Amino acid sequence: MALPTNAGTGLVTGRFIVGVADGDDADIEPDGIPAQGTVTFVASVPYVPDPSASPDPTTILQVPIIAVLDEDGYLCTPDPLAPTYAGAQGIRLIATDDEDFSVVDWTWNVTYAFQPVNGVTPRIDAHAMALPTGSTVDLASVVRVPSTGGIGTEQAEALAAQAAASAAAAAAAAQEAAETLAEGIPGPEGPPNTLTVGTVSTSAPGAAAVATITGPAPTQTLSLTLPRGEPGPRGPSGDGGFDATVAWDAYVTASA
């Protein structure tokens, strides 16, 4: 049964030889003979949940993966029919950065078990390694030499890329924060303004109307100065109206 199709993997390769004294050949230079033995890979997490696996969410349990060295010292996938013998060169492992999994950026811990040569067992100290999705990592680039704390070039490049991505994300977040600070954060909504009418006065006809608001918000007073209208046209003359003199004379005559 294969792993879920969305599970990322990477290929691990490597070759190991043992440096020995010159043998039966034409020169007197040191010789190298292929190392024999196994290389074991143990995940730093016991399982990786894969919630987006198809057809169903799946949890992949991690167990030690043992690779073998062939007759030329190359790291190989064990022969499926004879696990102690070498099959295809290289061994494919689950990637440590697959974002389809619920956990990322874990590591493979690598240990070496070589067969003795000239009565001495060759040794490489155990170490951790990252295996990005789709990558090929040669063990020669990740083993640590006891006298140094360094790591191999490919691992350094992978870690540098990861650090660069983190720095870019941090810079983007800082830029967004700076823009927000520059624009200012909207304050809370203030109380509604209350406007009352103060004095209303008039001014000469044709003058401009004036409105004045006084007092601090939210309680303010509106005062108005409005121009008077122009005088209207003169009305028509009356019909003579009541003549008081004639009426008085008539009254006196009637009383005599």
Disulfide bonds with the S-S distance in Angstrom:
none
